[in-house]
Amino acid sequence: MVTFEEYLKGILKQVDDSHTLLQNLRDKPGDLDIIRRELAKINGLFAALANKLETNKQELADYQHVLPPIRKYLANHEFFREMDTMSLLYSDDPMRLKNLRMSILDSIEENNLLEHIKSILRE
């Protein structure tokens, strides 16, 4: 049986893997689809994790510090509309892809969210 802690670390590992994949993209044609897929994955994992942390406060008390940055990320960042606009006009423009990708990476690193994730994974 998987413990809450293992479940949490499994989710955070997937987020970290997606972040690494986004970091390593080279902004070439076709990357917009990869960015869209990884962003949807990250957003879904953050939403699931936030719900799990809120409903299991006692079992996951040691990890409640990651909840506020996740909530801020989910509330303040919406990149899909920008990707929809880009896909029609600029999906092959390497500079626009890079700017979008860097904005997404910066948003994940805001409020020390990525640092919290890496810290939990190191435990």
C-alpha positions in Angstrom: 0.0 0.0 0.0 1.3 3.4 -0.9 1.6 5.9 1.9 0.6 9.6 1.6 4.2 10.5 1.7 5.1 8.2 -1.2 2.1 9.5 -3.1 3.1 13.1 -2.6 6.7 12.4 -3.6 5.5 10.5 -6.7 3.5 13.6 -7.8 6.3 16.0 -7.1 8.7 13.8 -9.0 6.5 14.0 -12.0 6.3 17.8 -11.7 10.1 17.9 -11.4 10.5 15.7 -14.5 8.1 17.9 -16.5 10.0 21.0 -15.4 13.3 19.4 -16.5 11.9 18.4 -19.8 10.7 22.0 -20.4 14.1 23.3 -19.4 15.8 21.1 -22.0 13.6 21.9 -25.0 15.5 23.7 -27.8 12.6 25.8 -29.1 12.1 24.1 -32.4 9.0 23.5 -34.5 6.7 21.1 -32.7 7.8 22.1 -29.2 4.5 24.0 -28.6 2.7 20.7 -28.4 5.2 19.4 -25.9 4.9 22.6 -23.9 1.1 22.3 -23.9 1.2 18.7 -22.8 3.7 19.2 -20.0 1.9 22.3 -18.7 -1.4 20.5 -18.6 0.3 17.7 -16.7 1.9 20.1 -14.2 -1.4 22.0 -13.7 -3.3 18.7 -13.1 -0.7 17.4 -10.7 -0.7 20.6 -8.8 -4.5 20.7 -8.5 -4.6 17.0 -7.3 -1.8 17.7 -4.9 -3.5 20.8 -3.5 -6.7 18.9 -2.9 -4.8 16.0 -1.3 -3.0 18.4 1.0 -6.2 20.2 2.0 -8.1 17.0 2.7 -5.3 15.2 4.6 -3.9 18.0 6.7 -2.9 15.9 9.6 -1.3 13.0 7.7 0.6 15.5 5.5 1.3 18.2 8.1 5.0 18.2 7.3 4.2 19.2 3.7 1.7 22.0 4.2 4.3 24.6 3.5 4.1 23.7 -0.2 0.4 24.4 -0.4 0.4 28.2 -0.5 2.9 28.4 -3.4 0.9 25.8 -5.3 -2.3 27.7 -4.8 -0.7 31.0 -5.9 0.7 29.3 -9.0 -2.8 27.8 -9.9 -4.5 31.1 -9.3 -2.1 33.4 -11.0 -0.8 31.6 -14.1 -2.8 30.7 -17.2 -0.8 30.0 -20.3 -3.2 28.1 -22.5 -4.9 31.1 -24.0 -1.4 32.4 -25.1 -0.6 29.0 -26.5 -3.8 29.0 -28.5 -3.0 32.4 -30.0 0.6 31.3 -30.7 -0.4 28.0 -32.4 -2.3 29.9 -35.1 0.4 32.3 -36.0 3.8 31.7 -34.4 4.1 28.0 -33.4 7.4 27.7 -35.3 9.0 31.0 -34.1 11.9 29.9 -31.8 12.0 33.2 -29.9 8.3 33.2 -29.1 8.5 29.5 -28.0 11.5 30.4 -25.8 9.7 33.3 -24.2 6.7 31.2 -23.5 8.7 28.4 -22.1 10.8 30.7 -19.9 7.6 32.3 -18.6 6.3 28.9 -17.6 9.5 27.9 -16.0 9.7 31.2 -14.1 6.1 30.8 -12.8 7.0 27.4 -11.4 10.0 28.8 -9.7 8.1 31.7 -8.2 7.5 31.7 -4.4 10.2 29.1 -4.1 7.8 26.5 -5.4 10.4 24.5 -7.3 12.8 24.8 -4.3 10.1 23.3 -2.0 9.6 20.5 -4.5 13.3 19.7 -4.7 13.6 19.9 -0.9 10.8 17.4 -0.4 12.3 15.0 -3.0 15.7 15.1 -1.3 14.2 14.0 2.1 
